[in-house]
Amino acid sequence: MEGGKYLKLNDIGAYKISFHLSNYVWGIVINWNHFTKSTVGIQWTTAMDSMSANIAEGFGRYFKKDKIKFYRYSFGSLKESQDWALKSYKRKLISQTEYNYIMEELNKIPKEINSLIKYTNEKLKE
């Protein structure tokens, strides 16, 4: 609690960025053909969705170690999402503009997650 205000899930920068970005990628992938969706699309959207889902799950946990564990899981999903974004670009499934935007947003997330972990370490006792 800071200044009488409790932290809410939608106050977390890493959550907001990853949630928005997962929906952005979904909007791209949904238009792909069956083969592309079933090979790259499912993997990529799962990784993208996993970032915000792990942050949300960690946020809902009671103990500090549990929270941080899920926040760290989102790092793995982040790296996987970067890999699928690069593959999608190299395979000409997304444009240079889409790739640049996605990577720019993904690159913001590590700092946000680290800030969230630091905040959790400082504010929770156990």
MDAnalysis code that builds the backbone (N, CA, C; Angstrom):
import MDAnalysis as mda
import numpy as np

u = mda.Universe.empty(378, n_residues=126, atom_resindex=np.repeat(np.arange(126), 3), trajectory=True)
u.add_TopologyAttr("name", ["N", "CA", "C"] * 126)
u.add_TopologyAttr("resid", np.arange(1, 127))
u.add_TopologyAttr("resname", ["MET", "GLU", "GLY", "GLY", "LYS", "TYR", "LEU", "LYS", "LEU", "ASN", "ASP", "ILE", "GLY", "ALA", "TYR", "LYS", "ILE", "SER", "PHE", "HIS", "LEU", "SER", "ASN", "TYR", "VAL", "TRP", "GLY", "ILE", "VAL", "ILE", "ASN", "TRP", "ASN", "HIS", "PHE", "THR", "LYS", "SER", "THR", "VAL", "GLY", "ILE", "GLN", "TRP", "THR", "THR", "ALA", "MET", "ASP", "SER", "MET", "SER", "ALA", "ASN", "ILE", "ALA", "GLU", "GLY", "PHE", "GLY", "ARG", "TYR", "PHE", "LYS", "LYS", "ASP", "LYS", "ILE", "LYS", "PHE", "TYR", "ARG", "TYR", "SER", "PHE", "GLY", "SER", "LEU", "LYS", "GLU", "SER", "GLN", "ASP", "TRP", "ALA", "LEU", "LYS", "SER", "TYR", "LYS", "ARG", "LYS", "LEU", "ILE", "SER", "GLN", "THR", "GLU", "TYR", "ASN", "TYR", "ILE", "MET", "GLU", "GLU", "LEU", "ASN", "LYS", "ILE", "PRO", "LYS", "GLU", "ILE", "ASN", "SER", "LEU", "ILE", "LYS", "TYR", "THR", "ASN", "GLU", "LYS", "LEU", "LYS", "GLU"])
u.atoms.positions = np.array([
    [0.844, -1.182, 0.000],
    [0.000, 0.000, 0.000],
    [0.887, 1.241, 0.000],
    [0.694, 2.087, -0.975],
    [1.426, 3.351, -1.034],
    [0.426, 4.490, -0.989],
    [0.595, 5.360, -0.029],
    [-0.286, 6.505, 0.078],
    [-1.758, 6.113, 0.192],
    [-2.041, 4.992, 0.862],
    [-3.417, 4.556, 1.027],
    [-3.978, 3.830, -0.182],
    [-3.155, 3.559, -1.179],
    [-3.632, 2.916, -2.401],
    [-3.004, 1.539, -2.533],
    [-3.853, 0.553, -2.784],
    [-3.356, -0.801, -3.008],
    [-3.010, -0.974, -4.480],
    [-1.941, -1.713, -4.730],
    [-1.538, -2.021, -6.087],
    [-2.571, -2.945, -6.716],
    [-2.962, -2.628, -7.941],
    [-3.908, -3.451, -8.698],
    [-3.183, -4.028, -9.896],
    [-3.688, -5.127, -10.404],
    [-3.058, -5.792, -11.545],
    [-2.874, -4.832, -12.722],
    [-3.874, -4.032, -13.000],
    [-3.778, -3.091, -14.125],
    [-2.862, -1.904, -13.869],
    [-2.288, -1.821, -12.659],
    [-1.289, -0.799, -12.361],
    [0.115, -1.267, -12.752],
    [0.267, -2.553, -13.030],
    [1.579, -3.140, -13.284],
    [1.956, -2.959, -14.751],
    [3.044, -2.232, -14.976],
    [3.477, -1.922, -16.342],
    [3.723, -3.153, -17.184],
    [4.409, -4.150, -16.629],
    [4.709, -5.374, -17.381],
    [3.419, -6.080, -17.796],
    [2.433, -6.061, -16.928],
    [1.150, -6.687, -17.250],
    [0.454, -5.924, -18.374],
    [0.382, -4.609, -18.239],
    [-0.316, -3.810, -19.252],
    [0.316, -3.969, -20.636],
    [1.642, -3.898, -20.685],
    [2.342, -4.018, -21.970],
    [2.132, -5.407, -22.560],
    [2.346, -6.444, -21.763],
    [2.238, -7.807, -22.288],
    [0.802, -8.166, -22.649],
    [-0.171, -7.689, -21.892],
    [-1.569, -7.951, -22.218],
    [-1.934, -7.306, -23.553],
    [-1.578, -6.050, -23.704],
    [-1.857, -5.338, -24.960],
    [-1.160, -6.021, -26.135],
    [0.084, -6.351, -25.943],
    [0.872, -6.946, -27.020],
    [0.356, -8.327, -27.409],
    [-0.096, -9.101, -26.440],
    [-0.644, -10.425, -26.773],
    [-1.886, -10.286, -27.651],
    [-2.693, -9.281, -27.394],
    [-3.872, -9.048, -28.228],
    [-3.495, -8.500, -29.604],
    [-2.450, -7.721, -29.663],
    [-1.950, -7.211, -30.944],
    [-1.485, -8.374, -31.825],
    [-0.699, -9.278, -31.247],
    [-0.205, -10.446, -31.992],
    [-1.366, -11.349, -32.390],
    [-2.317, -11.536, -31.489],
    [-3.509, -12.327, -31.809],
    [-4.189, -11.772, -33.066],
    [-4.318, -10.455, -33.135],
    [-4.951, -9.816, -34.286],
    [-4.229, -10.079, -35.596],
    [-2.937, -10.288, -35.521],
    [-2.151, -10.627, -36.717],
    [-2.331, -12.106, -37.060],
    [-2.119, -12.953, -36.075],
    [-2.102, -14.406, -36.289],
    [-3.466, -14.934, -36.733],
    [-4.529, -14.350, -36.245],
    [-5.874, -14.831, -36.556],
    [-6.153, -14.804, -38.064],
    [-5.437, -13.977, -38.787],
    [-5.639, -13.850, -40.235],
    [-4.745, -14.759, -41.066],
    [-3.874, -15.510, -40.424],
    [-2.971, -16.396, -41.157],
    [-3.708, -17.636, -41.655],
    [-3.112, -18.311, -42.649],
    [-3.705, -19.556, -43.144],
    [-3.545, -20.671, -42.108],
    [-4.222, -21.778, -42.345],
    [-4.256, -22.874, -41.369],
    [-2.856, -23.391, -41.022],
    [-2.040, -23.649, -42.022],
    [-0.703, -24.188, -41.765],
    [0.116, -23.242, -40.886],
    [0.130, -21.993, -41.243],
    [0.915, -21.002, -40.502],
    [0.393, -20.837, -39.071],
    [-0.923, -20.801, -38.921],
    [-1.508, -20.708, -37.580],
    [-1.131, -21.910, -36.728],
    [-1.217, -23.113, -37.332],
    [-1.016, -24.330, -36.544],
    [0.447, -24.634, -36.253],
    [1.367, -23.970, -36.940],
    [2.783, -24.181, -36.664],
    [3.349, -23.029, -35.844],
    [3.416, -21.873, -36.420],
    [3.984, -20.702, -35.744],
    [2.949, -19.994, -34.870],
    [1.762, -19.821, -35.372],
    [0.748, -19.005, -34.705],
    [0.373, -19.459, -33.310],
    [0.102, -20.745, -33.170],
    [-0.291, -21.265, -31.848],
    [0.848, -21.108, -30.846],
    [2.057, -21.437, -31.282],
    [3.214, -21.319, -30.388],
    [3.431, -19.870, -29.951],
    [3.354, -18.963, -30.916],
    [3.622, -17.552, -30.621],
    [2.549, -16.956, -29.722],
    [1.283, -17.190, -30.049],
    [0.231, -16.603, -29.216],
    [0.233, -17.209, -27.812],
    [0.574, -18.481, -27.695],
    [0.668, -19.103, -26.372],
    [1.773, -18.445, -25.543],
    [2.919, -18.224, -26.157],
    [4.033, -17.569, -25.459],
    [3.656, -16.137, -25.066],
    [3.019, -15.423, -25.985],
    [2.621, -14.042, -25.699],
    [1.597, -13.995, -24.565],
    [0.599, -14.874, -24.637],
    [-0.424, -14.915, -23.591],
    [0.165, -15.298, -22.239],
    [1.177, -16.142, -22.265],
    [1.792, -16.637, -21.042],
    [2.484, -15.529, -20.248],
    [2.984, -14.515, -20.935],
    [3.652, -13.417, -20.206],
    [2.683, -12.751, -19.232],
    [1.569, -12.234, -19.749],
    [0.630, -11.538, -18.862],
    [-0.051, -12.515, -17.909],
    [-0.291, -13.759, -18.359],
    [-0.937, -14.746, -17.487],
    [-0.058, -15.079, -16.277],
    [1.245, -15.212, -16.478],
    [2.137, -15.500, -15.352],
    [2.242, -14.321, -14.401],
    [2.234, -13.116, -14.941],
    [2.240, -11.930, -14.076],
    [0.957, -11.892, -13.251],
    [-0.168, -12.165, -13.907],
    [-1.449, -12.178, -13.193],
    [-1.467, -13.266, -12.122],
    [-0.958, -14.453, -12.465],
    [-0.943, -15.531, -11.482],
    [-0.050, -15.183, -10.297],
    [1.121, -14.631, -10.581],
    [2.007, -14.217, -9.502],
    [1.370, -13.149, -8.624],
    [0.692, -12.224, -9.261],
    [0.024, -11.151, -8.521],
    [-1.021, -11.728, -7.561],
    [-1.650, -12.813, -7.966],
    [-2.683, -13.422, -7.144],
    [-2.169, -14.335, -6.046],
    [-0.891, -14.594, -6.034],
    [-0.308, -15.453, -5.002],
    [-0.098, -14.667, -3.717],
    [-0.069, -15.397, -2.605],
    [0.030, -14.743, -1.305],
    [1.477, -14.517, -0.865],
    [2.320, -15.514, -1.062],
    [3.684, -15.430, -0.553],
    [4.641, -14.819, -1.578],
    [5.600, -14.066, -1.053],
    [6.569, -13.360, -1.888],
    [7.284, -14.301, -2.856],
    [7.775, -15.433, -2.368],
    [8.518, -16.358, -3.239],
    [7.647, -16.884, -4.372],
    [6.379, -17.163, -4.077],
    [5.461, -17.617, -5.125],
    [5.244, -16.528, -6.166],
    [5.033, -15.320, -5.692],
    [4.827, -14.202, -6.606],
    [6.015, -14.060, -7.560],
    [7.194, -14.004, -6.987],
    [8.403, -13.775, -7.773],
    [8.659, -14.929, -8.741],
    [8.357, -16.146, -8.322],
    [8.542, -17.306, -9.202],
    [7.739, -17.125, -10.493],
    [6.490, -16.703, -10.376],
    [5.658, -16.510, -11.562],
    [6.102, -15.302, -12.381],
    [6.566, -14.255, -11.704],
    [7.093, -13.108, -12.441],
    [8.301, -13.530, -13.265],
    [9.119, -14.411, -12.715],
    [10.299, -14.900, -13.451],
    [9.904, -15.829, -14.590],
    [8.838, -16.590, -14.420],
    [8.357, -17.427, -15.526],
    [8.040, -16.567, -16.756],
    [7.543, -15.368, -16.493],
    [7.184, -14.499, -17.617],
    [8.410, -14.108, -18.444],
    [9.605, -14.113, -17.826],
    [10.834, -13.860, -18.586],
    [11.051, -14.933, -19.652],
    [10.810, -16.188, -19.290],
    [10.947, -17.277, -20.258],
    [9.984, -17.110, -21.422],
    [8.761, -16.734, -21.108],
    [7.770, -16.497, -22.160],
    [8.159, -15.309, -23.027],
    [8.777, -14.321, -22.413],
    [9.266, -13.161, -23.158],
    [10.306, -13.581, -24.194],
    [11.284, -14.365, -23.762],
    [12.335, -14.818, -24.680],
    [11.754, -15.668, -25.800],
    [10.806, -16.535, -25.459],
    [10.164, -17.349, -26.484],
    [9.391, -16.459, -27.468],
    [8.721, -15.444, -26.960],
    [7.971, -14.525, -27.816],
    [8.898, -13.780, -28.773],
    [10.067, -13.388, -28.272],
    [11.045, -12.724, -29.146],
    [11.501, -13.659, -30.255],
    [11.714, -14.924, -29.926],
    [12.126, -15.913, -30.920],
    [11.051, -16.086, -32.001],
    [9.785, -16.229, -31.582],
    [8.708, -16.393, -32.555],
    [8.497, -15.131, -33.388],
    [8.709, -13.974, -32.801],
    [8.594, -12.729, -33.570],
    [9.652, -12.690, -34.667],
    [10.875, -13.047, -34.323],
    [11.951, -13.059, -35.314],
    [11.669, -14.089, -36.406],
    [11.222, -15.277, -36.023],
    [10.870, -16.292, -37.021],
    [9.753, -15.793, -37.930],
    [8.760, -15.154, -37.340],
    [7.641, -14.634, -38.134],
    [8.102, -13.584, -39.125],
    [9.022, -12.759, -38.695],
    [9.562, -11.739, -39.589],
    [10.403, -12.368, -40.698],
    [11.302, -13.258, -40.331],
    [12.179, -13.901, -41.315],
    [11.383, -14.726, -42.326],
    [10.263, -15.288, -41.901],
    [9.419, -16.094, -42.793],
    [8.395, -15.241, -43.534],
    [8.538, -13.927, -43.381],
    [7.689, -12.954, -44.060],
    [6.200, -13.083, -43.686],
    [5.970, -13.400, -42.435],
    [4.610, -13.495, -41.920],
    [4.142, -12.175, -41.320],
    [5.102, -11.353, -40.919],
    [4.797, -10.008, -40.412],
    [5.705, -9.011, -41.123],
    [5.248, -7.784, -41.156],
    [6.014, -6.726, -41.825],
    [7.142, -6.214, -40.929],
    [8.037, -5.456, -41.522],
    [9.124, -4.818, -40.764],
    [8.536, -3.902, -39.685],
    [7.488, -3.163, -40.041],
    [6.850, -2.247, -39.095],
    [6.245, -3.008, -37.916],
    [5.549, -4.110, -38.195],
    [4.970, -4.920, -37.121],
    [6.068, -5.513, -36.245],
    [7.100, -6.034, -36.879],
    [8.215, -6.617, -36.135],
    [8.876, -5.577, -35.228],
    [9.153, -4.405, -35.778],
    [9.793, -3.347, -34.984],
    [8.933, -2.955, -33.782],
    [7.633, -2.805, -34.006],
    [6.733, -2.431, -32.913],
    [6.715, -3.516, -31.836],
    [6.559, -4.759, -32.251],
    [6.494, -5.874, -31.299],
    [7.782, -5.956, -30.482],
    [8.923, -5.883, -31.148],
    [10.199, -5.986, -30.432],
    [10.426, -4.788, -29.515],
    [10.022, -3.621, -29.954],
    [10.163, -2.424, -29.109],
    [9.360, -2.594, -27.818],
    [8.150, -3.094, -27.937],
    [7.310, -3.314, -26.758],
    [7.859, -4.447, -25.891],
    [8.278, -5.542, -26.521],
    [8.851, -6.658, -25.757],
    [10.093, -6.221, -24.992],
    [10.876, -5.355, -25.577],
    [12.107, -4.887, -24.925],
    [11.853, -4.007, -23.708],
    [10.643, -3.514, -23.539],
    [10.285, -2.723, -22.353],
    [9.986, -3.619, -21.149],
    [9.611, -4.850, -21.415],
    [9.084, -5.717, -20.370],
    [10.122, -6.150, -19.332],
    [11.364, -6.502, -19.702],
    [12.310, -6.924, -18.654],
    [12.494, -5.900, -17.530],
    [12.631, -4.638, -17.891],
    [12.787, -3.594, -16.874],
    [11.545, -3.519, -15.982],
    [10.387, -3.668, -16.603],
    [9.135, -3.627, -15.840],
    [9.026, -4.812, -14.883],
    [9.408, -5.992, -15.355],
    [9.350, -7.180, -14.486],
    [10.362, -7.043, -13.351],
    [11.554, -6.576, -13.659],
    [12.558, -6.385, -12.604],
    [12.069, -5.384, -11.562],
    [11.403, -4.334, -11.998],
    [10.839, -3.353, -11.057],
    [9.760, -3.995, -10.192],
    [8.950, -4.856, -10.807],
    [7.899, -5.548, -10.069],
    [8.496, -6.491, -9.024],
    [9.548, -7.195, -9.390],
    [10.222, -8.093, -8.449],
    [10.832, -7.291, -7.304],
    [11.467, -6.188, -7.622],
    [12.064, -5.329, -6.588],
    [10.978, -4.793, -5.647],
    [9.892, -4.320, -6.215],
    [8.770, -3.808, -5.423],
    [8.242, -4.898, -4.487],
    [8.073, -6.114, -5.027],
    [7.564, -7.235, -4.234],
    [8.530, -7.570, -3.104],
    [9.821, -7.589, -3.404],
    [10.819, -7.870, -2.365],
    [10.807, -6.835, -1.255],
    [10.603, -5.583, -1.627],
    [10.628, -4.498, -0.631],
    [9.360, -4.424, 0.192],
    [8.212, -4.722, -0.418],
    [6.926, -4.501, 0.255],
    [6.421, -5.698, 1.045],
    [6.829, -6.911, 0.655],
    [6.327, -8.090, 1.358],
    [7.372, -8.651, 2.289],
    [6.938, -9.112, 3.438],
    [7.863, -9.659, 4.416],
    [8.232, -11.103, 4.089],
    [7.264, -11.893, 3.655],
    [7.506, -13.314, 3.471],
    [7.018, -13.794, 2.140],
])
